[in-house]
Amino acid sequence: MMNWSFSKTYFLLMFTILSSFSCNKTKKPYTNPLNSNSIFKPTHSNLVISRSEYHNKLYGFWLGQCIANWTGLVTEMDKIGNIGEIKTGAFYTRDNWGQKDKPSIWGNGIPSSLSVNIDFVLRDRSEIWDADDDTDIEYMYQHLLLANNTSFLTSEMIKEGWLKHIKVQEENFLWVSNQRAFDLMREGVLPPHTGNSINNEYYEMIDAQLTTELFGLLSPTNTNVALKMAYLPIRTTADKNAAWISEFYVIMHSLASLADKTKPVKQQLHWMAEKARNHLPNDSYSAKMYDYVKNKYESKITWEQARDSVYVRYQVNQKDGYDITSKNMYCNGCFAAGINFAASLISLFYGEGDFKETIKIGVLAGWDSDNPTATWGGLLGFMYGKEHIENHFDIPLSEKFNIHKTRQNFGKDSIDTFDNMAQKGILIIDRVVKDVLNGTINVAEDYWSIPNTPLNILPAND
C-alpha cells in the first residue's frame, strides 16, 4: 500500500541485513539446532519436508510478493467507488489490462510512474527490487526472530525493532494504524496495546494483513504455532476483524505445506481457505464477507460482477455489520481491512491458482490493490517455487532486494538477496521444528520430520 508521492504510507519496518548466516554474526548468537547425528525413521505420524525444496519455495515467496506488489502499485487507489468527496468512476474490468493506467486518488491527475500501462512490473538481473510495505515489515520480523534467538517475539522486541528501523521524520512510509502504533511506542506503549481499539483509532485498517503472512510459512503445517508466533506482530496494529483477517492469511500460509500436492493448486487453495474460514467467528463481518464472495464465485458470475456486488453490499448498503462508510473516513476507508479482504477473496477464488491471472484480477479489483495482490503473489510463489514463477516471464528476474529504500539501520550494505532471505527463513524454521514442534532435523538427508498433529482450527475468541 505505497505510493511514493503520497505523504504517508503503511509502516515498512526494515531489519538488519545479515552479511552472513554464521551463528556468531547475529546480535544474539543463534545456536543452530541441526544435529548431524539425528536419525529419522518415517512413520505414518510424521510429515517429511525437504529443507532445500522449502528454501526454493521461500525464494518463490519473496519473488512472487515483489512481482505482485509492484504490479499492484500501478493501480493502487485508482478505483475506490463513488461515495463521499472522492469519486473515481467505474471500476476497472479485464479489458483494462494492458491499457493506459488512470491516476490514483492522490496522483494529481497523473498516472503511475511505474508503468504507463496496467501491466506487470518486473526487475531484471541488472536491477534491484525496492522494499515496500508488503515486504519490509515481514523482512524486519524475520530479522528480529534471528537477532533475538527466538521463535516468539515479545512486546519489547517488537518495540525495539520498530524504533530502531523506522524513521521518525517524514517520509517514514507509515500510514494509518502503523503510524499510530509507532507513535504509541514512542510514548512507551507496548503491543498489543498499540493495536487495540481503545488506543488506536485505525485498528480496522489493512496494515497487519500485509505484514504477517510470513509467520505461517515459518511454522509449516502447524497452524496453532503459526498463530502464536504471529499473535503480537498482528496485534501491534490490529484488533478484532482486522486481526482475524490477518490470522486467516497466516493459517493459509501454514497450511500450504499440508495441502494435498496430488491435487491441482486451485483445489489446494480452496481447501486451505475453507480451513482458515473456521477461524473467523461466524457473526463477524469478515466471516460473512468470505461466505458472500465464495457464494458469488460458485454462482458462476464474472469476477467483475462479484466485485461490483461487494462494493454495493459493503460500501453502499453497509451489510453484515460492515459500517466503515458511516464513519466518514478519508477515501471512504479505502485502506480498511474489510473491503480489501473481500477484494482479495475475489482474486483468490477467480484466479483459481493461476499466478498471472490471480495477479491480474487483484490489480484490477480496486481499492488498495497492491496489498491483496502481494499476499496471493507470495503464497502462490511459495506453492509453485522459484523456477515456476521465473518461467512465466521472458527476462531473467532480479534476486536483489533493497530494504533501505524504506527503512534504516540494517548495516552498510542494504542490498540483500532472495536466496539469503530464504536461508534466514530456513534457520528460523530449524529452531521452530526442533524446539516448538518437537520434530527432528536430518542434515545429511536434508529434511525436517514434523509430528503430524490433527488440525484444530477454532474460531477466534478475542
C-alpha positions as CSV (number, residue, x, y, z in Angstrom):
1,M,0.0,0.0,0.0
2,M,2.5,2.5,-1.1
3,N,2.7,5.5,-3.4
4,W,6.0,7.4,-3.4
5,S,4.2,10.7,-4.0
6,F,1.9,10.2,-1.0
7,S,2.8,11.8,2.3
8,K,2.2,8.8,4.5
9,T,2.4,5.1,3.8
10,Y,1.9,1.9,5.8
11,F,4.9,1.5,8.0
12,L,7.6,-0.6,6.5
13,L,9.8,-2.0,9.1
14,M,13.3,-2.8,8.0
15,F,15.6,-5.1,9.8
16,T,19.3,-5.7,9.7
17,I,20.8,-7.2,6.6
18,L,22.8,-10.1,7.8
19,S,26.1,-10.4,5.8
20,S,26.4,-13.9,6.9
21,F,24.3,-16.6,8.4
22,S,27.1,-17.7,10.7
23,C,25.8,-18.0,14.2
24,N,28.4,-15.8,15.7
25,K,27.5,-12.8,13.5
26,T,24.0,-12.1,14.8
27,K,23.4,-9.7,17.7
28,K,22.5,-12.6,19.9
29,P,24.4,-15.7,18.7
30,Y,22.0,-18.1,17.0
31,T,22.5,-21.7,18.2
32,N,21.8,-23.8,15.1
33,P,19.7,-26.8,16.3
34,L,20.9,-29.0,13.5
35,N,22.4,-32.3,14.7
36,S,24.2,-34.3,12.1
37,N,23.6,-37.4,14.2
38,S,19.8,-37.0,14.2
39,I,18.1,-40.0,12.6
40,F,14.6,-40.1,11.3
41,K,12.6,-43.1,10.5
42,P,9.4,-42.1,8.6
43,T,6.2,-43.3,10.1
44,H,2.5,-42.5,9.5
45,S,2.6,-40.0,12.3
46,N,5.3,-37.8,10.8
47,L,5.5,-35.3,7.9
48,V,8.7,-35.1,6.0
49,I,9.6,-31.8,4.3
50,S,12.7,-31.2,2.2
51,R,14.7,-28.2,3.6
52,S,16.3,-27.5,0.2
53,E,12.9,-27.6,-1.5
54,Y,11.4,-25.4,1.2
55,H,14.3,-22.9,0.6
56,N,13.3,-22.8,-3.1
57,K,9.7,-22.1,-2.1
58,L,10.7,-19.3,0.3
59,Y,12.6,-17.8,-2.6
60,G,9.5,-18.0,-4.7
61,F,7.5,-16.4,-1.9
62,W,9.7,-13.3,-1.8
63,L,9.9,-13.1,-5.6
64,G,6.2,-13.6,-6.1
65,Q,5.4,-11.0,-3.5
66,C,7.7,-8.4,-5.2
67,I,6.2,-9.0,-8.6
68,A,2.6,-8.8,-7.4
69,N,3.3,-5.9,-5.1
70,W,5.0,-3.6,-7.6
71,T,2.4,-4.6,-10.3
72,G,-0.4,-3.8,-7.9
73,L,1.1,-0.4,-7.1
74,V,0.3,0.7,-10.7
75,T,-3.4,0.7,-9.9
76,E,-3.3,1.3,-6.1
77,M,-6.2,3.6,-5.2
78,D,-7.1,4.2,-8.8
79,K,-10.6,2.9,-8.2
80,I,-12.4,3.1,-4.8
81,G,-16.0,3.8,-5.7
82,N,-18.2,6.9,-5.7
83,I,-19.1,7.6,-2.1
84,G,-18.0,10.8,-0.3
85,E,-15.8,13.6,-1.6
86,I,-13.5,11.4,-3.6
87,K,-15.2,9.6,-6.6
88,T,-13.2,7.5,-9.1
89,G,-15.9,6.4,-11.6
90,A,-16.5,2.9,-12.9
91,F,-14.2,0.2,-11.6
92,Y,-11.7,-1.5,-13.9
93,T,-12.6,-4.6,-15.8
94,R,-10.5,-7.3,-17.5
95,D,-10.5,-5.1,-20.6
96,N,-8.3,-2.6,-18.9
97,W,-5.4,-4.9,-18.6
98,G,-2.7,-3.7,-20.9
99,Q,-4.4,-0.4,-21.3
100,K,-3.4,3.1,-20.0
101,D,-3.3,3.5,-16.3
102,K,-5.5,6.1,-14.7
103,P,-4.5,8.5,-11.9
104,S,-4.9,7.4,-8.3
105,I,-6.8,9.4,-5.8
106,W,-3.5,11.2,-4.8
107,G,-2.0,11.2,-8.3
108,N,-3.0,14.8,-9.0
109,G,-4.3,13.7,-12.4
110,I,-1.0,11.9,-13.3
111,P,-1.0,8.1,-13.9
112,S,1.5,5.8,-12.2
113,S,5.2,6.4,-12.8
114,L,5.8,2.7,-12.5
115,S,4.1,1.8,-15.8
116,V,2.3,3.7,-18.5
117,N,0.0,0.7,-19.0
118,I,-1.6,-1.6,-16.5
119,D,0.9,-4.5,-16.9
120,F,3.4,-6.5,-15.0
121,V,6.2,-4.5,-13.3
122,L,9.4,-6.5,-13.3
123,R,13.1,-6.0,-12.4
124,D,15.8,-7.8,-14.5
125,R,19.1,-9.0,-13.3
126,S,20.7,-5.6,-13.6
127,E,18.1,-4.0,-11.4
128,I,17.0,-4.2,-7.7
129,W,13.6,-4.8,-6.2
130,D,12.8,-2.0,-3.7
131,A,11.2,-2.7,-0.4
132,D,7.6,-1.8,0.1
133,D,5.1,-2.3,3.0
134,D,4.1,-5.6,1.6
135,T,7.6,-7.0,2.2
136,D,9.7,-4.9,4.5
137,I,7.9,-5.5,7.8
138,E,8.0,-9.2,7.2
139,Y,11.6,-8.8,6.4
140,M,12.1,-7.0,9.7
141,Y,10.2,-9.6,11.7
142,Q,12.3,-12.3,10.2
143,H,15.4,-10.5,11.2
144,L,14.2,-9.9,14.7
145,L,13.5,-13.6,15.2
146,L,17.1,-14.4,14.2
147,A,18.7,-11.5,16.1
148,N,16.8,-12.3,19.3
149,N,17.4,-16.0,19.0
150,T,13.7,-16.8,19.5
151,S,10.7,-18.2,17.8
152,F,8.3,-15.8,19.6
153,L,8.8,-12.1,19.5
154,T,8.0,-10.3,22.8
155,S,6.4,-6.8,23.0
156,E,9.7,-5.3,23.9
157,M,11.5,-7.0,20.9
158,I,8.8,-5.6,18.6
159,K,9.0,-2.1,20.1
160,E,12.8,-2.0,19.9
161,G,12.7,-3.2,16.3
162,W,10.2,-0.6,15.3
163,L,12.1,2.3,17.0
164,K,15.4,1.2,15.5
165,H,14.4,0.6,11.9
166,I,11.6,3.2,11.3
167,K,12.4,6.9,10.8
168,V,10.7,9.4,13.0
169,Q,10.8,12.2,10.4
170,E,9.0,12.1,7.1
171,E,9.0,10.4,4.7
172,N,8.8,7.5,7.1
173,F,6.5,5.3,5.0
174,L,3.9,4.8,7.7
175,W,0.2,5.2,7.3
176,V,-2.9,5.0,9.5
177,S,-2.7,2.2,12.1
178,N,1.1,1.7,11.6
179,Q,1.8,5.3,12.2
180,R,-0.5,5.4,15.3
181,A,1.2,2.3,16.7
182,F,4.6,3.8,16.1
183,D,3.6,7.0,17.9
184,L,2.3,5.0,20.8
185,M,5.5,3.0,21.0
186,R,7.5,6.3,21.2
187,E,5.3,7.2,24.1
188,G,6.2,3.9,25.8
189,V,3.1,1.8,24.9
190,L,3.8,-1.8,24.1
191,P,2.0,-4.3,21.7
192,P,-0.7,-5.5,21.8
193,H,-1.9,-2.2,23.4
194,T,-0.6,-0.3,20.3
195,G,-3.2,-2.0,18.1
196,N,-6.3,-2.3,20.3
197,S,-9.4,-0.4,19.6
198,I,-9.1,1.8,22.7
199,N,-5.7,3.2,21.9
200,N,-5.6,3.0,18.1
201,E,-8.5,4.5,16.2
202,Y,-7.2,2.9,13.0
203,Y,-7.3,-0.6,14.3
204,E,-9.6,-1.7,11.5
205,M,-7.2,-0.7,8.7
206,I,-5.4,-3.2,6.5
207,D,-1.9,-2.8,8.0
208,A,-1.5,-6.2,9.7
209,Q,-2.8,-8.2,6.8
210,L,0.3,-7.4,4.6
211,T,3.0,-7.6,7.3
212,T,2.5,-11.0,9.0
213,E,1.7,-13.7,6.4
214,L,5.3,-15.0,6.6
215,F,4.7,-16.4,10.1
216,G,2.5,-19.1,8.5
217,L,5.5,-20.2,6.4
218,L,7.8,-20.2,9.5
219,S,5.5,-22.9,11.1
220,P,4.9,-25.4,8.3
221,T,1.7,-27.4,8.8
222,N,1.1,-26.3,12.4
223,T,-1.4,-23.5,12.3
224,N,-1.6,-23.2,16.1
225,V,2.1,-22.4,16.4
226,A,1.9,-20.1,13.4
227,L,-0.9,-18.1,15.1
228,K,1.1,-18.0,18.4
229,M,4.1,-16.7,16.5
230,A,2.0,-14.0,14.7
231,Y,-0.2,-13.0,17.6
232,L,1.7,-10.0,18.9
233,P,3.0,-8.8,15.5
234,I,-0.6,-8.8,14.2
235,R,-1.9,-7.0,17.3
236,T,0.8,-4.4,17.1
237,T,-1.5,-2.7,14.6
238,A,-4.8,-4.6,14.5
239,D,-7.8,-5.7,16.6
240,K,-10.9,-7.7,16.1
241,N,-11.9,-8.3,12.4
242,A,-8.6,-6.8,11.2
243,A,-6.7,-9.2,13.4
244,W,-8.8,-12.2,12.5
245,I,-8.4,-11.5,8.7
246,S,-4.7,-11.3,9.2
247,E,-4.8,-14.7,11.0
248,F,-6.8,-16.1,8.1
249,Y,-3.9,-15.4,5.9
250,V,-1.4,-16.8,8.4
251,I,-3.3,-20.0,8.6
252,M,-3.5,-20.4,4.8
253,H,0.3,-19.9,4.5
254,S,0.9,-22.5,7.2
255,L,-1.4,-25.0,5.5
256,A,0.4,-24.6,2.2
257,S,2.8,-27.4,3.3
258,L,-0.1,-29.7,4.3
259,A,-2.3,-29.4,1.2
260,D,-2.6,-32.5,-1.0
261,K,0.1,-31.9,-3.7
262,T,-1.6,-34.6,-5.9
263,K,-4.5,-32.1,-6.5
264,P,-4.5,-29.0,-8.7
265,V,-3.3,-25.8,-6.9
266,K,-6.9,-24.5,-7.3
267,Q,-8.2,-27.3,-5.1
268,Q,-5.4,-26.9,-2.6
269,L,-6.1,-23.2,-2.2
270,H,-9.9,-23.8,-1.8
271,W,-9.1,-26.5,0.9
272,M,-6.7,-24.1,2.7
273,A,-9.2,-21.2,2.5
274,E,-12.1,-23.4,3.9
275,K,-9.9,-24.5,6.8
276,A,-8.9,-20.9,7.5
277,R,-12.5,-19.8,7.3
278,N,-13.1,-21.8,10.5
279,H,-11.1,-19.2,12.4
280,L,-13.4,-16.4,11.5
281,P,-16.2,-16.0,14.1
282,N,-19.5,-16.7,12.3
283,D,-21.1,-13.5,13.5
284,S,-18.1,-11.4,12.2
285,Y,-18.3,-9.3,9.1
286,S,-15.1,-11.0,7.9
287,A,-16.7,-14.4,8.0
288,K,-19.8,-13.1,6.2
289,M,-17.6,-11.5,3.6
290,Y,-15.9,-14.8,3.0
291,D,-19.2,-16.7,2.6
292,Y,-20.6,-14.0,0.4
293,V,-17.7,-13.9,-2.1
294,K,-17.5,-17.6,-2.2
295,N,-21.2,-17.8,-3.0
296,K,-20.8,-15.3,-5.8
297,Y,-17.9,-17.3,-7.2
298,E,-19.9,-20.5,-7.1
299,S,-22.8,-18.8,-8.8
300,K,-20.7,-18.5,-11.9
301,I,-21.0,-14.8,-12.3
302,T,-17.9,-12.9,-13.6
303,W,-15.3,-11.6,-11.2
304,E,-16.3,-8.1,-12.2
305,Q,-19.9,-8.7,-11.3
306,A,-18.7,-10.2,-7.9
307,R,-16.6,-7.1,-7.2
308,D,-19.4,-4.7,-8.1
309,S,-21.7,-6.7,-5.9
310,V,-19.2,-6.5,-3.0
311,Y,-19.0,-2.7,-3.4
312,V,-22.7,-2.3,-3.3
313,R,-23.2,-4.7,-0.4
314,Y,-20.5,-3.4,1.9
315,Q,-19.7,0.2,1.0
316,V,-23.1,1.4,-0.3
317,N,-25.5,-0.7,1.8
318,Q,-23.2,-1.5,4.8
319,K,-24.4,-5.0,5.2
320,D,-23.2,-7.7,7.6
321,G,-22.1,-5.2,10.2
322,Y,-19.5,-3.5,8.0
323,D,-20.1,0.1,8.7
324,I,-16.9,1.9,7.6
325,T,-18.9,4.2,5.3
326,S,-20.8,5.6,8.2
327,K,-17.5,6.8,9.8
328,N,-16.9,9.3,7.1
329,M,-13.2,8.4,6.8
330,Y,-10.8,9.7,4.2
331,C,-11.4,7.9,0.8
332,N,-14.3,6.1,2.5
333,G,-11.9,3.7,4.3
334,C,-10.2,2.6,1.1
335,F,-7.4,1.3,3.3
336,A,-9.7,-0.7,5.5
337,A,-9.2,-4.4,6.3
338,G,-12.7,-5.4,5.4
339,I,-13.2,-4.2,1.9
340,N,-9.7,-5.2,0.9
341,F,-10.2,-8.7,2.4
342,A,-13.3,-9.1,0.2
343,A,-11.4,-7.9,-2.8
344,S,-8.6,-10.3,-2.0
345,L,-11.1,-13.2,-1.9
346,I,-12.3,-12.3,-5.4
347,S,-8.8,-12.7,-6.8
348,L,-8.2,-15.8,-4.8
349,F,-11.3,-17.6,-6.0
350,Y,-11.5,-16.4,-9.5
351,G,-7.7,-16.6,-10.0
352,E,-8.1,-20.4,-9.4
353,G,-4.4,-20.9,-8.6
354,D,-3.0,-19.3,-11.8
355,F,-0.2,-17.0,-10.8
356,K,-0.6,-14.4,-13.5
357,E,-4.4,-14.5,-13.6
358,T,-4.7,-14.0,-9.8
359,I,-2.4,-11.0,-10.0
360,K,-4.3,-9.5,-12.9
361,I,-7.6,-9.8,-11.1
362,G,-6.1,-8.4,-7.9
363,V,-4.6,-5.5,-9.7
364,L,-7.9,-4.6,-11.4
365,A,-10.2,-5.3,-8.5
366,G,-9.8,-1.9,-6.9
367,W,-9.1,-0.2,-3.6
368,D,-5.6,-0.9,-2.1
369,S,-4.8,-3.2,-5.0
370,D,-1.1,-3.9,-4.3
371,N,-1.7,-5.4,-0.9
372,P,-4.1,-8.3,-1.5
373,T,-2.3,-9.0,-4.8
374,A,1.1,-9.2,-3.0
375,T,-0.4,-11.7,-0.4
376,W,-1.5,-14.1,-3.1
377,G,1.6,-13.5,-5.2
378,G,3.7,-14.5,-2.2
379,L,1.6,-17.6,-1.4
380,L,1.5,-18.8,-5.0
381,G,5.2,-18.1,-5.3
382,F,5.8,-20.3,-2.3
383,M,3.5,-23.1,-3.6
384,Y,5.0,-23.1,-7.1
385,G,8.6,-22.3,-6.2
386,K,11.2,-20.1,-7.7
387,E,11.6,-21.7,-11.2
388,H,7.9,-21.8,-11.9
389,I,7.5,-18.1,-11.2
390,E,10.6,-17.2,-13.2
391,N,9.4,-19.2,-16.2
392,H,6.3,-17.0,-16.5
393,F,8.4,-14.2,-17.8
394,D,10.7,-13.6,-20.7
395,I,13.5,-11.9,-18.8
396,P,15.8,-13.2,-16.1
397,L,14.4,-11.7,-12.9
398,S,16.5,-9.9,-10.3
399,E,17.0,-11.6,-6.9
400,K,18.3,-8.4,-5.2
401,F,16.2,-6.6,-2.6
402,N,16.8,-3.1,-1.2
403,I,15.5,-2.9,2.3
404,H,16.9,0.6,2.9
405,K,14.5,2.1,0.3
406,T,12.0,2.4,3.1
407,R,13.8,1.6,6.4
408,Q,17.1,2.2,8.2
409,N,19.9,0.8,10.3
410,F,20.4,-2.5,8.6
411,G,24.1,-2.2,8.2
412,K,26.3,-0.5,5.5
413,D,25.1,-2.8,2.7
414,S,21.3,-2.7,2.4
415,I,21.1,-5.0,-0.6
416,D,20.0,-8.5,0.3
417,T,19.1,-11.4,-2.0
418,F,16.1,-13.6,-2.1
419,D,18.4,-16.6,-1.7
420,N,19.8,-15.1,1.5
421,M,16.3,-14.2,2.8
422,A,15.1,-17.7,2.1
423,Q,18.1,-19.1,4.1
424,K,17.2,-16.9,7.0
425,G,13.7,-18.4,7.0
426,I,15.2,-21.9,7.0
427,L,17.3,-21.1,10.1
428,I,14.2,-19.9,11.9
429,I,12.2,-23.0,10.9
430,D,15.1,-25.2,12.1
431,R,14.6,-23.8,15.5
432,V,10.8,-24.0,15.3
433,V,10.8,-27.6,14.2
434,K,13.2,-28.7,16.9
435,D,12.2,-26.5,19.9
436,V,8.5,-25.9,19.3
437,L,7.1,-28.6,17.0
438,N,9.1,-31.3,18.7
439,G,10.3,-32.5,15.3
440,T,13.8,-33.6,14.2
441,I,16.2,-32.4,11.5
442,N,18.3,-34.7,9.4
443,V,21.2,-32.7,8.0
444,A,22.7,-35.5,5.9
445,E,19.5,-36.1,4.0
446,D,18.3,-32.5,4.3
447,Y,14.8,-32.8,5.7
448,W,12.6,-32.0,8.6
449,S,10.4,-34.6,10.3
450,I,7.4,-32.9,11.9
451,P,4.8,-34.7,14.1
452,N,1.5,-34.9,12.2
453,T,-0.9,-33.4,14.6
454,P,-4.6,-33.2,13.9
455,L,-5.9,-29.9,12.6
456,N,-7.9,-28.0,15.2
457,I,-8.7,-24.5,13.8
458,L,-11.1,-22.8,16.2
459,P,-13.0,-19.5,15.8
460,A,-11.0,-16.6,17.2
461,N,-12.3,-15.6,20.7
462,D,-10.6,-12.2,21.3
